[in-house]
């Protein structure tokens, strides 16, 4: 932590709160913004500062610090050769500028210069850092605030669909501790959290609400490109979820009960087929997205994260000795991987204070899951899954991303970070399902 961080942090926090007040006043007619915008921002800034301080003073390093190390030379390059700097941060074509390699190598952060995901994060961080004057703390709070804007937009959208659930949704989007903490630093996770909810919100407003067509198309393209560059497999879950949500929504809009019954399977079949064709098209056109390439990446993650789990931190978990990344092998391990992703670490796996907090959080999710799905009204819960368009959006994302994370993390340190976009959606699924069960008139 440098002198510039001490000087700029209060200034940037002041700017963020000033801009947040401007956004809230611009939405004076929306009670959700009046009641929750500043409160949620307080949680987010607390998470950002906690994230930064823990990595600076407790871990004394880590990916977030190394990403900052890769961003610092770009700031200096901007004043020597602005064209080269801007060409790197604004386009996906060139690699990391050779002029900046020496400083990165001498600080041991060169491993981040390999791979599209890390380079995309460096580009975004490098661009943000141009406005933060090489201050890690300023970058952290700005990253956090940008992500918060998009998460809050999703929260406001969901509240407009279910106004009676605003308090529960506030917890789901703004107050889950892991999401607040891991989604508030200079990291891939913060970028992904914001982009996933930006993509969902833009898609909903474009296809269902039919508002701000041009702006939402633009945001959809930008967020889709960033998601595909950092964790492209998530598109394999968002697209099916979005298409099935659309099918269920327009099926429910039909007034005739007979038409809804007849159209239901057709809409779901069309949505499923469109999702399949999209995934096949992506896989065939982009080599890195086909099943063989994804299996190779999964095996690489498995090996690396297993090594980390066994040698650093003791948070390793196992799916057994017969993990196989063929389609049949994935299907065989999918239920266990999904349970571990959504509800781990379990009580008997807790090894330290950080895991204890994650364990308590997972226990709350597990309790609520049993309360919703394993009661005398479980049959109604299953009925809701295929009749509510918001639930249909969440379900494929939770299942596909949950299985992917559970099959590749193999240590809870990685898992609790990767699953943060899933947790708000899981909470939404449980909240809406419970509401629909206890309020049958909402059908």
MOLINQUI-V176263 format. One record per residue. N is the residue number from 1. PSI is psi in whole degrees, -180 to 180 (* if undefined). OMEGA is omega in radians with two decimals (none if undefined). NEAR is the number of other ideal C-beta (glycine too) atoms within 8 Angstrom. Layout:
BEGIN
N,PSI,OMEGA,NEAR
N,PSI,OMEGA,NEAR
END
This chain:
BEGIN
1,119,-3.06,6
2,174,3.12,7
3,-37,-3.12,5
4,-33,3.09,9
5,-43,-3.14,12
6,-37,-3.12,8
7,-40,-3.01,8
8,-25,-3.08,13
9,-51,3.12,12
10,-37,-3.14,7
11,-45,-3.11,9
12,-35,3.04,14
13,-41,3.09,10
14,-42,3.12,8
15,-43,-3.12,8
16,-45,-3.13,13
17,-33,3.06,10
18,-46,-3.13,8
19,-37,3.11,9
20,-41,3.09,12
21,-36,3.09,9
22,-45,3.13,8
23,-43,-3.14,11
24,-43,3.13,12
25,-31,3.10,7
26,-24,3.09,6
27,44,-3.06,10
28,-28,-3.12,8
29,-3,-3.12,3
30,110,-3.08,8
31,-24,3.12,5
32,-44,3.11,12
33,-38,-3.11,12
34,-36,-3.06,10
35,-32,-2.92,8
36,-15,-2.98,13
37,-49,-3.11,14
38,-35,3.11,10
39,-46,3.09,9
40,-37,3.11,15
41,-36,3.09,13
42,-45,3.10,8
43,-43,-3.07,11
44,-44,3.13,15
45,-36,3.06,14
46,-43,3.09,9
47,-40,-3.14,13
48,-46,3.14,14
49,-41,3.09,10
50,-43,3.11,10
51,-49,-3.10,14
52,-46,-3.09,13
53,-39,3.13,9
54,-43,-3.13,9
55,-29,3.12,13
56,-44,-2.96,11
57,-21,3.14,5
58,-58,3.11,7
59,-27,-3.10,7
60,46,3.13,6
61,-166,-3.10,6
62,175,-3.07,7
63,-39,-3.10,7
64,-41,3.11,13
65,-40,-3.14,11
66,-34,3.03,14
67,-41,3.10,16
68,-38,3.10,13
69,-38,3.12,11
70,-22,-3.13,17
71,-30,-3.06,15
72,-46,3.14,11
73,-27,3.12,12
74,-36,3.10,17
75,-43,3.12,13
76,-39,3.13,10
77,-32,-3.10,13
78,-36,-3.11,11
79,-19,3.08,6
80,-42,-3.06,6
81,77,-3.05,8
82,-32,-3.12,7
83,-47,3.14,6
84,-42,-3.13,10
85,-50,-3.10,13
86,-33,3.11,9
87,-37,3.11,9
88,-49,-3.01,13
89,-21,-3.06,11
90,-6,3.13,7
91,153,-3.13,6
92,2,-2.95,6
93,-56,-3.02,3
94,157,3.02,6
95,-178,-3.13,5
96,133,-3.06,11
97,129,-3.13,13
98,-30,-3.12,5
99,-20,-3.06,9
100,-2,-3.02,13
101,-40,-2.98,11
102,-49,-3.10,6
103,-38,3.14,10
104,-43,-3.13,15
105,-41,-3.08,9
106,-21,3.12,6
107,7,3.05,8
108,25,-3.12,6
109,14,-3.04,12
110,-23,-3.13,8
111,-22,3.14,6
112,-9,-3.12,13
113,-1,3.12,13
114,132,3.06,5
115,142,-3.10,5
116,-39,-3.08,8
117,-49,-3.13,10
118,-41,-3.14,12
119,-37,3.08,11
120,-42,3.10,13
121,-41,3.12,14
122,-41,3.12,15
123,-49,-3.13,12
124,-46,3.12,11
125,-39,3.12,15
126,-39,3.12,15
127,-46,3.12,9
128,-40,-3.08,12
129,-24,3.08,14
130,-27,-3.14,10
131,-2,-3.09,6
132,3,3.01,12
133,43,3.06,8
134,33,3.09,9
135,120,3.14,13
136,-43,-3.12,13
137,-40,3.10,12
138,-42,3.09,14
139,-41,-3.10,15
140,-49,-3.09,16
141,-32,3.09,15
142,-46,3.05,13
143,-49,-3.09,17
144,-43,-3.10,16
145,-42,3.12,14
146,-45,3.09,10
147,-41,-3.12,15
148,-39,3.13,12
149,-45,-3.09,10
150,-36,3.08,13
151,-41,-3.12,15
152,-35,3.08,13
153,-42,3.10,11
154,-42,3.10,14
155,-47,-3.14,16
156,-39,3.11,11
157,-47,-3.12,11
158,-35,3.08,13
159,-32,3.11,12
160,-26,3.11,7
161,-42,3.12,6
162,79,-3.08,11
163,-30,-3.09,6
164,-8,-3.07,5
165,20,-3.03,12
166,-37,3.14,12
167,-42,3.11,6
168,-41,3.11,9
169,-32,3.10,14
170,-40,3.08,12
171,-45,-3.07,10
172,-43,-3.03,13
173,-31,-2.94,13
174,-13,-2.93,14
175,1,3.09,10
176,119,-2.99,11
177,-46,-3.12,8
178,-41,-3.13,13
179,-42,3.12,11
180,-42,-3.07,13
181,-58,-3.04,10
182,-18,3.13,13
183,27,-3.03,15
184,16,-3.11,16
185,-177,3.03,15
186,93,-3.02,12
187,165,3.03,13
188,-37,-3.05,10
189,-40,3.12,12
190,-42,3.11,15
191,-46,-3.11,15
192,-42,-3.14,13
193,-49,3.14,14
194,-43,-3.07,15
195,-38,3.12,13
196,-45,-3.14,13
197,-29,3.01,14
198,-43,3.14,14
199,-47,-3.12,14
200,-46,-3.12,12
201,-45,-3.13,13
202,-42,3.12,13
203,-46,-3.11,11
204,-47,-3.11,11
205,-30,-3.14,13
206,-50,-2.96,14
207,-35,-3.06,8
208,-50,3.14,10
209,-25,3.14,6
210,50,3.13,7
211,148,3.03,7
212,59,-2.99,7
213,-52,-3.05,8
214,-47,-3.12,6
215,-42,-3.11,7
216,-34,3.04,13
217,-44,3.14,10
218,-48,3.14,8
219,-35,3.13,12
220,-44,-3.14,12
221,-47,-3.11,8
222,-50,-3.12,9
223,-37,3.11,13
224,-41,3.12,10
225,-44,-3.12,8
226,-44,3.11,12
227,-46,-3.11,16
228,-28,-3.13,8
229,-31,-3.06,10
230,-54,3.10,14
231,77,-3.01,8
232,-28,-3.10,12
233,-21,-3.13,10
234,-28,3.06,13
235,-28,3.11,11
236,-15,3.09,11
237,-38,-3.09,14
238,-43,-3.10,13
239,-49,3.06,11
240,-42,3.12,14
241,-44,-3.12,14
242,-42,-3.11,12
243,-41,3.10,13
244,-36,3.05,16
245,-45,3.13,14
246,-43,3.14,12
247,-46,-3.12,13
248,-39,-3.13,16
249,-50,-3.09,10
250,-26,3.01,9
251,-42,-3.14,12
252,-23,-3.12,9
253,-16,3.12,6
254,133,-3.06,9
255,-35,-3.09,4
256,128,3.11,6
257,-38,3.14,5
258,-43,3.12,6
259,-39,3.12,9
260,-41,3.14,11
261,-44,-3.13,7
262,-42,-3.05,8
263,-24,-3.09,10
264,-59,3.14,9
265,-35,-3.13,7
266,-47,3.12,8
267,-45,-3.13,12
268,-39,3.13,13
269,-43,3.12,8
270,-43,3.12,9
271,-44,3.11,14
272,-42,3.14,11
273,-41,3.12,8
274,-41,3.10,9
275,-44,-3.13,12
276,-45,-3.13,8
277,-38,3.10,8
278,-48,-3.11,10
279,-41,3.10,11
280,-42,3.14,8
281,-43,3.09,8
282,-45,-3.11,11
283,-37,-3.12,10
284,-32,-3.07,6
285,-29,3.13,5
286,108,-3.00,8
287,-36,-3.08,5
288,-9,-3.12,6
289,-1,3.13,10
290,167,-3.00,10
291,-37,3.14,7
292,-44,-3.14,6
293,-41,3.13,10
294,-37,3.10,10
295,-41,3.12,10
296,-42,3.11,8
297,-40,3.14,8
298,-42,3.11,12
299,-37,3.08,9
300,-45,3.08,8
301,-43,-3.14,11
302,-50,-3.11,13
303,-46,-3.06,8
304,-48,-3.09,8
305,-31,3.05,13
306,-43,3.11,11
307,-45,3.11,8
308,-43,-3.11,12
309,-35,-3.10,16
310,-25,-3.03,6
311,-22,-3.06,5
312,107,2.99,5
313,-19,3.07,9
314,27,-3.11,6
315,27,-3.10,13
316,140,2.96,9
317,162,-3.04,13
318,146,3.00,6
319,10,-3.08,11
320,173,-3.10,7
321,-1,-3.05,4
322,38,3.13,5
323,126,-3.07,10
324,128,-3.05,9
325,21,2.90,10
326,167,-3.13,7
327,-43,3.13,6
328,-40,3.13,7
329,-40,3.12,11
330,-45,3.14,12
331,-35,-3.13,7
332,-38,-3.09,7
333,-7,-3.03,13
334,-48,-3.11,10
335,-45,3.14,6
336,-42,3.13,10
337,-41,-3.13,14
338,-43,3.13,12
339,-44,-3.14,10
340,-42,-3.13,12
341,-44,-3.04,15
342,-32,-2.97,14
343,5,3.07,11
344,163,-0.02,12
345,147,3.11,11
346,165,-3.00,9
347,-43,-3.08,6
348,-6,-3.14,4
349,-3,-3.08,12
350,129,-3.10,10
351,-18,-3.09,7
352,179,-3.05,9
353,-39,3.14,5
354,-44,3.11,6
355,-31,3.11,13
356,-45,3.13,9
357,-43,3.10,10
358,-37,3.13,12
359,-42,3.12,13
360,-44,3.12,8
361,-45,3.14,11
362,-35,3.13,13
363,-38,3.09,10
364,-45,3.11,8
365,-43,-3.12,14
366,-43,3.12,9
367,-46,-3.11,8
368,-36,3.11,10
369,-48,3.11,12
370,-39,-3.12,8
371,-37,-3.09,9
372,-46,-2.95,12
373,-22,-3.08,9
374,53,3.09,7
375,-177,3.12,8
376,-14,-3.13,3
377,24,-3.09,7
378,-33,-3.14,9
379,-34,3.08,6
380,-34,3.11,10
381,-44,3.13,13
382,-34,3.10,8
383,-40,-3.14,8
384,-37,-3.06,13
385,-31,-3.05,11
386,9,-3.12,8
387,-18,-3.11,10
388,126,-3.02,11
389,-30,3.10,11
390,-42,3.07,12
391,-40,3.14,13
392,-28,3.02,15
393,-47,-3.03,14
394,-38,-2.96,13
395,-52,-3.14,12
396,-36,3.14,12
397,-46,3.14,15
398,-47,-3.06,13
399,-51,-3.04,10
400,-49,-3.14,11
401,-39,3.12,14
402,-44,3.11,14
403,-45,-3.13,13
404,-44,-3.14,11
405,-45,3.13,14
406,-30,-3.12,15
407,-11,-3.03,14
408,-19,-3.03,10
409,-61,3.10,12
410,8,2.84,13
411,143,-3.00,14
412,-21,3.07,14
413,-43,3.09,11
414,-41,-3.03,11
415,-44,-3.07,15
416,-24,3.06,11
417,-47,-3.05,10
418,-29,-3.02,9
419,3,-3.05,14
420,-31,3.05,13
421,-23,-3.11,13
422,-35,-3.01,14
423,-45,3.07,12
424,-37,-3.13,14
425,-37,3.05,12
426,-43,3.10,12
427,-43,3.11,13
428,-45,3.13,13
429,-45,-3.13,12
430,-42,-3.12,12
431,-48,-3.10,12
432,-43,3.13,14
433,-45,3.11,15
434,-40,3.13,11
435,-44,-3.12,12
436,-32,3.10,14
437,-45,-3.06,12
438,-12,3.10,5
439,75,-3.08,7
440,-26,-3.14,7
441,-20,3.13,4
442,-17,3.07,6
443,*,none,5
END
